[in-house]
Amino acid sequence: MANRHLSRSIAMQSLFEMDFYGGLLKKSTKASKKKELDAILERTIEEFGPGLDDGSFAKKLTFGVLDKQEEIDDIIQKAAPEWPIAQIAPVDRNVLRVGLFELLFGERKEVPPKVAINESIELAKSFGGDSSGKFVNGVLGTVYRELGEPGKNDKGKKGEPLDFNKLPKEELGGAVVVRHERDGVLFAMVHDVFGRWTFSKGHLENGETIEDGTTRKIKEEFGIKNLKLLKKLSENEYIASDPETGPTRRHVSYFLAETKDKDLKVDRSGGLDDARWFDLEDVRSLKMYDDIKHLLDEAVEALKIKK
């Protein structure tokens, strides 16, 4: 385990050095960048990791980040929209790159997400400024919370299947929001940090009914003033993860809703970066999560739109 921590440190320092001199952002081939980074990595291992094994894990992280850098940087920008990549401290920027590579592209059985996040926080505290650990935790936590997916096959700490019914349960409300125009029906969609369009949803507050909580949350997320729930569509449950509370059972009640408001304005935080209106044909062509596509069909059926 100590070797893994040292390998992450060496990967981050190597990426930091190349980034500091502009090597990661310069316009050159990936092969030339890899050659330059390889030389930096070998020197860093020799200087800071003489007791390291063969350096294979450090190389896997370093070149993995280089290969996925564009995608990783895009996710950082969306998870921390108030901080353009160039304005993030170089140490924090490269700690995030290493952490996100493990979180999104690593082997979960080999490195559980919470380990990847905790290791990144420790790197940020060791090499960064006073607020680095908090900043890294916030960005990785935002991404991690968006990774929830149907989870009856998820495993517990010892590798056994999680008991779905024994997990703490959270109630959420979501909606397929439409606006009627003379030439048809438009659908409101939100865009998340993973490049997918989805339907708006959010947590209910204590004491709220599902209808009241859903109405409040959808209005907040889209920045609209008027919303009317027309019909309940269906329900969905999945396991989501939180870096502090762990696996959680999320129960979402989805409604068909209508608004007359035209302007959508999403809060660029919490994993979302855009909101737009689409007609039915365009919605069907969007990159969406498979487990919500049926909601569109249910809404179309309820609205009696000609398919």
JOJO-V497434 format. One record per pair of residues at least 12 apart in sequence whose ideal C-beta (glycine too) atoms are under 10 Angstrom apart, sorted by sequence separation. I is the first residue (numbers start at 1). GAP is how many residues later the second one is. D is the distance in whole Angstrom. If there is no record, write none. Layout:
i = (I:I)
gap = (GAP:GAP)
d = (D:D)
This chain:
i = (24:73:76:80:103:104:120:121:124:125:152:176:177:187:188:202:204:205:215:237:238:263:264:284:23:24:42:45:102:103:120:121:123:124:151:154:175:176:177:201:204:214:215:237:238:264:283:284:23:41:44:45:99:102:103:121:122:200:202:203:215:236:237:238:263:18:21:73:101:102:121:202:214:236:237:262:76:80:100:120:121:124:151:201:202:235:236:280:283:284:23:41:42:45:76:79:99:100:102:103:120:200:201:212:235:236:283:18:19:41:44:98:99:102:200:202:211:214:234:235:236:18:21:99:117:118:120:121:199:200:202:210:234:235:280:17:41:73:76:99:100:117:120:121:200:201:233:234:280:18:38:41:75:76:79:98:99:200:211:232:233:234:15:18:37:40:41:75:98:99:117:118:177:200:210:232:233:14:17:18:73:76:97:117:176:177:232:233:280:284:14:16:17:38:72:73:76:95:96:99:116:117:174:175:176:231:232:233:14:15:37:38:72:75:95:98:99:174:175:210:230:231:280:14:15:17:37:72:95:117:174:175:229:230:231:280:13:14:17:72:73:95:96:113:117:173:174:175:228:229:230:231:280:13:14:16:34:37:38:69:72:75:92:95:96:116:173:174:227:228:229:230:14:15:34:37:65:68:71:72:75:94:95:172:173:228:229:11:14:33:36:71:94:95:113:114:172:173:188:227:228:10:13:14:65:66:72:92:95:113:172:173:190:227:228:12:13:34:65:68:69:72:91:92:95:171:172:190:226:227:228:11:30:33:34:64:65:68:71:72:91:94:95:170:171:188:189:226:227:10:11:13:14:33:64:65:67:71:94:113:170:171:188:199:225:226:227:9:10:13:62:65:66:89:91:92:93:171:173:201:224:225:226:13:30:33:61:62:65:68:91:92:96:173:188:224:225:10:30:61:64:65:68:90:91:92:95:99:103:171:173:218:222:224:7:10:61:63:64:67:89:90:91:95:99:102:172:173:214:219:223:224:225:254:6:9:10:30:62:89:92:96:100:104:108:171:173:175:214:218:222:224:256:9:61:65:89:92:95:96:99:100:103:104:173:174:175:213:214:215:219:223:224:252:254:255:24:60:61:64:91:92:95:99:103:172:173:177:210:214:218:222:223:224:254:6:7:10:24:60:64:89:171:172:173:175:177:210:211:215:219:222:223:256:257:6:23:89:92:93:96:100:104:112:114:171:173:174:175:210:214:221:222:223:256:11:14:18:25:92:95:96:99:100:103:173:174:175:177:211:221:222:223:254:255:256:6:7:10:13:14:24:61:91:95:99:112:172:173:177:179:210:221:222:254:256:258:3:6:7:11:12:15:60:89:108:109:146:175:220:221:256:6:10:11:14:15:88:92:96:108:146:147:174:175:177:203:204:220:256:3:7:10:11:14:18:25:146:2:3:6:7:8:9:10:11:12:13:14:24:143:201:203:204:221:2:3:7:8:11:12:15:19:61:109:143:146:177:202:6:7:10:11:14:15:88:142:143:177:201:221:224:3:6:7:10:11:14:83:175:177:178:201:223:4:7:8:11:12:57:199:201:222:238:3:4:7:8:11:15:57:139:175:176:200:221:3:7:80:175:176:199:236:83:173:199:236:4:175:176:200:80:175:199:234:236:79:80:174:236:25:79:234:25:78:79:174:233:234:79:80:174:233:76:79:80:233:75:76:78:79:172:200:233:234:78:79:172:233:24:200:232:233:75:76:79:231:75:78:169:172:202:231:233:24:188:230:233:20:24:170:232:19:20:75:188:231:19:167:170:200:230:231:17:24:164:167:185:188:230:16:19:20:164:168:190:198:15:16:19:164:170:189:191:200:18:186:188:190:16:17:162:168:193:194:197:13:15:16:19:168:170:172:173:174:175:176:177:178:180:188:192:193:195:197:12:15:16:167:168:169:170:171:172:173:174:175:176:177:178:179:180:192:193:197:14:15:167:168:169:170:171:172:173:174:175:176:177:178:179:180:191:192:193:12:13:16:167:168:169:170:171:172:173:174:175:176:177:178:179:181:190:191:192:197:12:15:16:167:168:169:170:171:172:173:175:176:177:179:190:191:192:11:12:15:164:166:167:174:175:179:190:191:11:12:14:154:162:165:173:175:177:190:191:12:152:154:162:164:179:189:190:191:197:9:11:12:150:151:152:153:163:189:190:197:8:11:12:150:151:152:154:162:177:188:189:150:151:188:189:197:198:9:149:150:151:157:187:188:189:197:198:199:8:11:104:148:149:151:156:157:186:187:188:196:197:198:199:7:8:11:148:149:156:186:187:196:197:198:201:148:149:155:185:186:187:195:196:197:147:148:154:186:187:189:194:196:198:199:8:146:147:148:185:186:189:198:145:146:184:185:187:188:191:194:197:144:145:151:181:183:184:186:187:191:196:199:144:145:151:184:186:187:189:192:198:199:144:145:151:177:179:181:144:148:151:178:187:189:143:148:177:199:141:142:148:141:148:178:8:140:141:145:138:4:137:4:137:176:189:8:12:187:9:13:4:8:12:16:8:11:12:81:187:9:78:79:80:187:1:5:8:9:12:13:78:79:185:4:8:12:78:185:77:78:176:5:9:75:76:78:1:5:9:75:174:185:74:75:176:74:75:175:176:185:5:74:174:178:184:121:176:177:178:184:71:176:180:71:146:147:175:176:178:118:145:146:178:117:145:146:176:114:116:142:144:176:178:113:114:142:143:112:114:142:113:114:142:138:114:149:150:149:150:149:81:82:81:82:80:81:79:80:78:79:77:78:79:81:79:81:78:79:78:79:78:75:77:78:75:74)
gap = (12:12:12:12:12:12:12:12:12:12:12:12:12:12:12:12:12:12:12:12:12:12:12:12:13:13:13:13:13:13:13:13:13:13:13:13:13:13:13:13:13:13:13:13:13:13:13:13:14:14:14:14:14:14:14:14:14:14:14:14:14:14:14:14:14:15:15:15:15:15:15:15:15:15:15:15:16:16:16:16:16:16:16:16:16:16:16:16:16:16:17:17:17:17:17:17:17:17:17:17:17:17:17:17:17:17:17:18:18:18:18:18:18:18:18:18:18:18:18:18:18:19:19:19:19:19:19:19:19:19:19:19:19:19:19:20:20:20:20:20:20:20:20:20:20:20:20:20:20:21:21:21:21:21:21:21:21:21:21:21:21:21:22:22:22:22:22:22:22:22:22:22:22:22:22:22:22:23:23:23:23:23:23:23:23:23:23:23:23:23:24:24:24:24:24:24:24:24:24:24:24:24:24:24:24:24:24:24:25:25:25:25:25:25:25:25:25:25:25:25:25:25:25:26:26:26:26:26:26:26:26:26:26:26:26:26:27:27:27:27:27:27:27:27:27:27:27:27:27:27:27:27:27:28:28:28:28:28:28:28:28:28:28:28:28:28:28:28:28:28:28:28:29:29:29:29:29:29:29:29:29:29:29:29:29:29:29:30:30:30:30:30:30:30:30:30:30:30:30:30:30:31:31:31:31:31:31:31:31:31:31:31:31:31:31:32:32:32:32:32:32:32:32:32:32:32:32:32:32:32:32:33:33:33:33:33:33:33:33:33:33:33:33:33:33:33:33:33:33:34:34:34:34:34:34:34:34:34:34:34:34:34:34:34:34:34:34:35:35:35:35:35:35:35:35:35:35:35:35:35:35:35:35:36:36:36:36:36:36:36:36:36:36:36:36:36:36:37:37:37:37:37:37:37:37:37:37:37:37:37:37:37:37:37:38:38:38:38:38:38:38:38:38:38:38:38:38:38:38:38:38:38:38:38:39:39:39:39:39:39:39:39:39:39:39:39:39:39:39:39:39:39:39:40:40:40:40:40:40:40:40:40:40:40:40:40:40:40:40:40:40:40:40:40:40:40:41:41:41:41:41:41:41:41:41:41:41:41:41:41:41:41:41:41:41:42:42:42:42:42:42:42:42:42:42:42:42:42:42:42:42:42:42:42:42:43:43:43:43:43:43:43:43:43:43:43:43:43:43:43:43:43:43:43:43:44:44:44:44:44:44:44:44:44:44:44:44:44:44:44:44:44:44:44:44:44:45:45:45:45:45:45:45:45:45:45:45:45:45:45:45:45:45:45:45:45:45:46:46:46:46:46:46:46:46:46:46:46:46:46:46:46:47:47:47:47:47:47:47:47:47:47:47:47:47:47:47:47:47:47:48:48:48:48:48:48:48:48:49:49:49:49:49:49:49:49:49:49:49:49:49:49:49:49:49:50:50:50:50:50:50:50:50:50:50:50:50:50:50:51:51:51:51:51:51:51:51:51:51:51:51:51:52:52:52:52:52:52:52:52:52:52:52:52:53:53:53:53:53:53:53:53:53:53:54:54:54:54:54:54:54:54:54:54:54:54:55:55:55:55:55:55:55:56:56:56:56:57:57:57:57:58:58:58:58:58:59:59:59:59:60:60:60:61:61:61:61:61:61:62:62:62:62:63:63:63:63:64:64:64:64:64:64:64:64:65:65:65:65:66:66:66:66:67:67:67:67:68:68:68:68:68:68:68:69:69:69:69:70:70:70:70:71:71:71:71:71:72:72:72:72:72:72:73:73:73:73:73:73:73:74:74:74:74:74:74:74:75:75:75:75:75:75:75:75:76:76:76:76:77:77:77:77:77:77:77:78:78:78:78:78:78:78:78:78:78:78:78:78:78:78:78:78:78:78:79:79:79:79:79:79:79:79:79:79:79:79:79:79:79:79:79:79:79:79:80:80:80:80:80:80:80:80:80:80:80:80:80:80:80:80:80:80:80:81:81:81:81:81:81:81:81:81:81:81:81:81:81:81:81:81:81:81:81:81:82:82:82:82:82:82:82:82:82:82:82:82:82:82:82:82:82:83:83:83:83:83:83:83:83:83:83:83:84:84:84:84:84:84:84:84:84:84:84:85:85:85:85:85:85:85:85:85:85:86:86:86:86:86:86:86:86:86:86:86:87:87:87:87:87:87:87:87:87:87:87:88:88:88:88:88:88:89:89:89:89:89:89:89:89:89:89:89:90:90:90:90:90:90:90:90:90:90:90:90:90:90:90:91:91:91:91:91:91:91:91:91:91:91:91:92:92:92:92:92:92:92:92:92:93:93:93:93:93:93:93:93:93:93:94:94:94:94:94:94:94:94:95:95:95:95:95:95:95:95:95:96:96:96:96:96:96:96:96:96:96:96:97:97:97:97:97:97:97:97:97:97:98:98:98:98:98:98:99:99:99:99:99:99:100:100:100:100:101:101:101:102:102:102:103:103:103:103:105:106:106:107:107:107:107:108:108:109:110:110:111:111:111:111:112:112:112:112:112:113:113:113:113:113:114:114:114:114:114:114:114:114:114:115:115:115:115:115:116:116:116:117:117:117:117:117:118:118:118:118:118:118:119:119:119:120:120:120:120:120:121:121:121:121:121:122:122:122:122:122:123:123:123:124:124:124:124:124:124:125:125:125:125:126:126:126:126:127:127:127:127:127:127:128:128:128:128:129:129:129:130:130:130:131:132:140:140:141:141:142:186:186:187:187:188:188:189:189:190:190:191:191:191:191:192:192:193:193:194:194:195:196:196:196:198:199)
d = (10:5:7:10:10:9:10:5:4:10:6:8:9:9:7:8:9:9:5:6:6:10:7:7:6:8:8:7:8:5:9:9:8:8:7:10:9:9:10:8:7:9:8:7:9:7:6:10:7:8:8:9:10:4:7:10:10:9:8:7:6:8:5:8:10:8:9:10:9:9:6:3:7:8:7:8:10:9:9:5:5:10:9:7:7:7:5:8:10:10:8:7:9:10:7:9:6:10:8:8:8:8:8:10:7:8:10:7:10:7:9:9:6:8:5:7:6:10:9:5:7:5:10:10:8:9:9:8:9:10:6:10:8:7:9:9:10:8:5:7:8:7:6:10:9:8:9:6:7:10:8:5:9:8:9:9:3:5:9:7:5:10:8:6:10:9:8:10:7:8:10:10:8:6:9:7:6:6:5:9:9:10:10:5:5:7:5:6:9:10:9:9:9:8:8:8:7:9:7:8:8:7:9:7:9:7:8:10:10:9:6:8:5:6:5:7:9:6:6:10:7:5:6:5:9:9:7:9:9:9:6:8:5:5:9:9:9:4:7:9:9:9:10:9:6:9:3:10:10:7:6:10:9:9:9:10:9:9:10:7:5:10:10:5:8:9:7:8:10:10:5:6:8:10:6:6:8:9:9:6:7:9:5:5:7:6:8:8:5:10:10:10:10:10:10:8:6:8:9:6:5:7:5:8:10:9:10:10:9:6:6:6:7:7:7:10:10:6:5:8:9:8:8:6:7:7:7:8:9:5:9:9:10:6:9:9:6:6:8:9:7:9:7:6:5:10:10:5:9:5:10:9:10:10:9:10:9:9:10:7:8:10:6:10:8:6:8:9:6:7:10:8:10:9:9:9:10:10:9:9:5:9:6:10:7:9:9:8:5:8:5:5:10:9:8:9:6:9:7:6:5:10:6:10:4:8:7:7:6:9:5:9:8:4:9:6:10:10:8:9:10:9:8:9:10:10:9:8:9:10:8:9:10:8:9:7:5:9:9:6:9:9:8:7:10:7:9:6:7:6:8:8:9:8:6:9:7:5:9:6:8:7:6:10:5:7:8:9:9:9:8:7:7:9:10:10:9:9:7:6:7:9:6:5:7:8:3:6:10:6:9:9:6:8:6:8:8:7:8:10:8:9:8:8:8:9:10:10:9:8:9:5:4:8:9:6:10:7:6:10:6:7:8:9:10:10:9:8:5:5:8:9:7:7:5:10:8:9:9:6:10:7:9:10:8:6:8:10:10:8:10:7:8:8:10:10:8:7:8:10:9:6:9:10:9:10:8:8:8:7:10:9:6:10:9:10:9:9:6:9:8:10:9:9:8:10:8:6:10:10:7:5:10:9:5:9:6:8:9:9:9:6:8:10:10:8:9:10:8:7:8:7:5:8:5:9:9:6:9:6:10:8:8:9:9:8:8:10:10:9:10:9:10:9:9:10:6:4:8:4:9:6:10:10:9:6:10:7:9:9:4:9:4:9:8:9:7:8:10:6:7:10:10:8:9:8:9:10:8:8:10:8:9:8:6:8:6:9:9:10:10:7:6:7:7:9:7:10:7:9:10:10:7:9:10:8:9:9:8:9:10:7:7:9:9:10:8:10:10:7:9:8:8:10:10:9:8:5:9:8:9:5:7:8:10:8:10:9:7:9:8:8:6:6:5:10:10:9:10:9:5:9:10:10:6:9:10:10:5:10:9:10:7:10:9:9:9:6:10:9:10:9:9:9:9:9:9:7:6:9:8:10:6:10:10:7:5:10:7:10:9:7:9:9:9:8:10:9:9:9:6:7:9:10:10:8:9:9:6:6:7:10:9:8:8:9:9:6:6:8:9:7:7:9:8:9:9:9:5:9:9:6:6:10:5:9:7:9:7:7:10:9:5:10:10:8:4:9:9:8:7:7:8:7:7:7:6:7:8:7:7:10:5:8:8:9:9:6:5:5:5:6:4:5:5:5:5:5:6:6:8:10:6:7:10:8:10:6:7:8:7:8:7:8:7:7:7:7:8:7:9:9:7:7:8:5:6:10:4:10:6:9:8:9:7:4:10:6:8:5:6:9:9:6:7:9:9:9:9:9:7:9:4:10:10:10:10:10:8:10:10:10:7:7:8:9:5:6:6:10:9:5:8:10:10:9:5:9:9:9:9:10:7:9:8:9:5:9:8:6:8:9:9:9:7:6:5:3:8:8:10:9:9:6:7:8:9:9:6:6:4:10:9:6:9:9:6:7:9:9:10:9:7:8:8:6:6:9:10:9:10:6:8:8:4:5:5:5:6:9:3:9:10:10:7:7:6:6:9:8:6:6:6:7:9:9:6:10:6:8:9:6:9:7:9:7:6:7:10:6:7:9:10:9:9:10:9:7:7:9:9:7:9:5:9:9:6:6:6:10:9:9:10:7:9:10:8:7:8:8:10:7:9:5:9:9:9:10:8:10:8:9:9:8:10:10:5:6:10:10:7:8:10:10:10:7:8:9:10:10:9:9:7:9:9:9:6:6:8:8:9:9:10:8:9:9:10:10:9:9:6:9:6:10:8:8:5:9:8:6:7:4:9:9:9:9:7:8:10:9:9:10:8:8:5:9:6:8:7:5:10:9:9:7:6:10:8:8:7:8:9:8:9:10:10:10:4:9:9:9:10:9:9:10:8:8:4:7:5:7:9:9:8:10:8:10:9:9:6:9:6:7:10:6:5:8:9:10:10:8:8:10:10:6:8:10:8:4:8:9:7:10:8:8:8:10:10:9:10:7:6:8:10:8:9:4:10:8:9:10:10)
